[in-house]
Amino acid sequence: MPELPDVEGFRRQFARHAAGRTVRAIERVDASMLGSTGPPTFGRALRGRRFGQPRRHGKLLICPTDGPTLLLHFGMTGSLEWDGDGHPHDRLVIRLDEGELRYRNMRKFGEIRLVGDERELERIVGRLGPDWLEVTRRRLDELLAGRRGAVKSALMDQELAAGLGNLTADEALWRARIDPRRPAASLSDRERGALHRAIRKVLRDSIPHGLVPAKRSWLTGARDRERPTCPRCGAGLERARIAGRTTVLCPKEQS
């Protein structure tokens, strides 16, 4: 599932290939993924527009033009492809003055949306919490205060703070040696500090890769093995279900 590091990679790709270029045509758009406009209106609104520099908020890619702004949410299986071959799961194909940009999404969880002005954009982004890269230690304390649910559920709540997903949340909690099932409000000051440092390091180390890398020293590198073991202590990893997602943890170090 695309998370903050993945979408930051998509942002860089968009900036490299589409920023400053003009939309010549919308070759394809899946009406079932359009958030507000129909395909003909969508195509007319973008045709002839020049893309500016994209930005990202959490898992949302914000692509302004000299007219409306294109928003892309990647759901569970979305990706951004540049000038590749056509694919049955291409949900949006934008032909630019040089090359084609393809929004690909197999399971169609996600959204393609056009917004007409800054007020509408602010209303949509305002539904999300702050981007996790901007969450200070003090802000983390405020976000977790009074939360009754599991700490992992809080970390993945996009209205609380935007960008973390299943892999990044598990990785950060493992590094901080915190049981993901713990009530968020039960964390001590020391544990919140460790968690904040772990989140920032996981994100900063992942962003250059454009994904959460499956390194041997990372929980992410071990979680999908047939008999996964903790990269630190060698104990067998356990699986649990939290917030509807498969959670992986070390029972020895995250107790």
C-alpha positions in Angstrom: 0.0 0.0 0.0 1.5 3.4 -1.0 2.5 5.3 2.1 4.3 8.6 2.6 7.7 7.5 1.2 6.0 6.0 -1.9 3.9 9.1 -2.6 7.0 11.3 -2.1 8.6 9.1 -4.8 5.6 9.7 -7.0 5.9 13.5 -6.3 9.6 13.5 -7.4 8.6 11.5 -10.6 5.8 14.0 -11.4 8.1 16.9 -10.8 10.8 15.4 -13.1 8.5 14.5 -16.0 5.3 16.6 -15.9 6.1 19.9 -14.1 6.3 22.7 -16.7 4.7 20.6 -19.4 1.4 21.1 -21.2 -1.5 18.6 -21.2 -2.3 17.8 -24.8 -5.0 15.2 -24.2 -6.6 12.9 -21.6 -6.2 9.6 -23.4 -8.0 7.6 -20.7 -9.8 8.3 -17.4 -11.8 5.7 -15.4 -15.1 7.4 -14.5 -15.5 5.1 -11.4 -12.4 6.8 -9.8 -13.4 10.4 -10.5 -14.2 12.2 -7.3 -16.4 15.0 -8.6 -16.4 15.5 -12.4 -17.4 13.3 -15.3 -14.8 12.2 -17.9 -15.7 14.8 -20.6 -15.6 17.7 -18.1 -12.4 16.3 -16.7 -10.7 16.2 -20.1 -11.8 19.7 -21.1 -10.7 21.2 -17.8 -7.1 19.8 -18.1 -6.5 20.1 -21.8 -4.1 22.9 -22.7 -3.1 23.4 -19.0 0.5 23.6 -17.9 1.4 21.7 -14.7 3.3 23.5 -12.0 5.4 21.9 -9.2 3.6 19.2 -7.3 3.5 18.9 -3.6 2.4 16.2 -1.2 0.4 16.1 2.0 0.5 12.7 3.7 -0.5 10.2 1.0 -2.2 12.8 -1.2 -0.4 14.1 -4.3 -1.3 17.6 -5.2 -0.6 18.6 -8.8 -1.5 22.3 -9.6 -1.9 23.6 -13.2 -2.4 27.2 -14.4 -6.1 26.3 -13.9 -7.5 23.6 -11.7 -5.5 21.3 -9.4 -5.3 17.6 -9.9 -5.4 15.4 -6.8 -4.3 11.8 -6.8 -4.9 9.4 -4.0 -3.3 6.0 -4.5 -5.3 3.8 -2.2 -3.9 0.3 -1.7 -2.4 -0.5 -5.1 -1.9 2.8 -6.9 1.3 3.9 -8.7 2.5 6.6 -11.1 4.2 5.5 -14.3 6.0 7.6 -16.9 5.9 6.8 -20.6 5.6 3.1 -20.3 3.4 0.6 -22.2 -0.3 0.7 -21.7 -1.8 -1.5 -19.0 -5.3 -2.7 -18.2 -5.1 -1.1 -14.8 -4.2 2.4 -16.1 -7.0 4.5 -14.7 -5.7 7.9 -16.0 -3.4 8.6 -18.9 -2.3 12.1 -19.5 -0.6 12.9 -22.8 1.8 15.8 -22.4 3.8 17.7 -25.0 6.5 15.0 -24.3 5.5 11.6 -23.2 2.6 10.2 -21.2 1.9 10.0 -17.4 0.0 7.0 -16.2 -1.9 6.6 -12.9 -2.2 2.9 -12.4 -4.4 1.3 -9.8 -5.3 -2.4 -9.9 -7.9 -2.5 -7.1 -9.3 1.0 -7.7 -9.1 2.1 -4.1 -8.1 5.7 -4.3 -9.4 8.7 -6.1 -8.7 11.1 -9.0 -10.1 14.6 -8.4 -10.0 18.1 -9.8 -10.5 21.1 -7.6 -11.1 24.5 -9.0 -9.7 26.9 -6.4 -7.6 27.1 -3.2 -10.7 27.2 -0.9 -11.8 23.8 -2.2 -8.3 22.5 -1.9 -7.9 23.7 1.6 -11.2 22.1 2.6 -10.0 18.7 1.3 -6.5 18.9 2.8 -8.1 20.3 6.0 -9.8 17.0 6.6 -6.3 15.5 7.2 -4.0 15.9 10.1 -0.6 17.4 9.7 1.9 15.7 7.5 4.0 13.3 9.6 7.3 15.0 8.5 6.0 18.1 10.2 5.0 16.5 13.5 7.2 17.8 16.3 7.8 15.9 19.5 5.4 18.3 21.3 2.8 17.8 18.6 3.0 14.1 19.0 2.3 14.4 22.7 -0.8 16.4 21.9 -2.0 14.0 19.2 -1.7 10.9 21.5 -3.1 12.5 24.6 -6.5 11.1 25.6 -6.5 8.5 22.8 -8.2 5.3 24.0 -7.4 3.0 21.1 -4.2 1.1 20.2 -1.2 3.2 19.5 -0.9 1.7 16.0 -4.5 2.7 15.2 -3.7 6.3 16.2 -0.5 6.4 14.0 -2.5 5.2 11.0 -5.4 7.6 11.5 -5.0 10.1 8.7 -7.2 12.6 10.4 -4.8 12.6 13.4 -1.6 13.0 11.2 -1.2 12.1 7.6 1.2 9.7 5.8 1.9 6.6 7.9 0.5 3.3 6.8 0.9 -0.3 7.8 4.6 -0.8 7.1 5.8 2.5 8.4 3.7 2.2 11.6 4.9 -1.3 12.3 8.5 -0.4 11.5 8.5 2.6 13.8 6.9 0.8 16.7 9.3 -2.1 16.4 12.3 0.3 16.5 10.8 2.1 19.5 10.2 -1.3 21.2 6.5 -0.5 21.8 3.7 -3.0 21.6 1.4 -1.8 18.8 -1.6 -2.9 20.9 -0.8 -0.6 23.8 -3.3 2.2 24.4 -1.9 5.3 22.8 -2.5 7.4 26.0 -0.5 4.8 28.1 2.9 5.7 26.6 5.4 7.3 28.9 7.3 10.4 28.1 10.3 8.4 27.3 8.4 6.0 25.0 6.8 8.9 23.1 10.2 10.4 22.6 11.5 7.0 21.3 8.5 6.7 19.0 8.9 10.2 17.6 12.6 9.5 16.8 11.7 6.2 15.2 9.0 7.6 13.0 11.2 10.4 11.7 14.1 8.0 11.0 11.9 5.4 9.2 10.5 8.1 7.0 13.8 9.9 6.3 15.5 6.6 5.5 12.7 5.4 3.3 12.1 8.5 1.2 15.3 8.2 -0.9 14.1 4.7 -2.0 10.5 5.9 -2.8 9.2 3.1 -0.6 9.7 1.3 2.7 12.8 -0.8 1.8 12.8 -4.5 2.8 16.4 -4.4 4.2 17.6 -7.3 6.2 18.0 -5.1 9.3 14.5 -3.8 9.1 11.3 -5.4 10.3 9.9 -4.8 6.8 12.6 -7.1 5.4 11.5 -10.0 7.7 7.7 -9.7 7.9 6.8 -11.6 4.8 9.1 -14.6 5.3 7.5 -18.0 5.9 8.9 -18.1 9.4 9.9 -14.6 10.2 12.3 -13.8 13.0 13.2 -10.5 14.6 16.2 -8.9 12.9 17.5 -7.7 16.3 17.0 -10.6 18.7 16.1 -13.6 16.5 12.8 -14.3 18.3 9.9 -15.5 16.1 7.7 -12.6 15.0 4.0 -12.6 15.8 1.1 -11.4 13.8 -2.0 -9.6 15.1 -4.9 -7.7 13.6 -5.1 -4.0 14.4 -7.3 -1.5 12.7 -8.1 -4.1 10.1 -4.5 -4.5 9.1 -2.0 -7.4 9.6 0.4 -6.2 12.3 3.8 -7.8 12.8 5.7 -7.5 16.1 8.4 -9.0 18.2 6.9 -10.6 21.3 10.2 -10.5 23.1 11.1 -6.8 22.5 7.7 -5.2 22.2 6.1 -6.5 25.4 
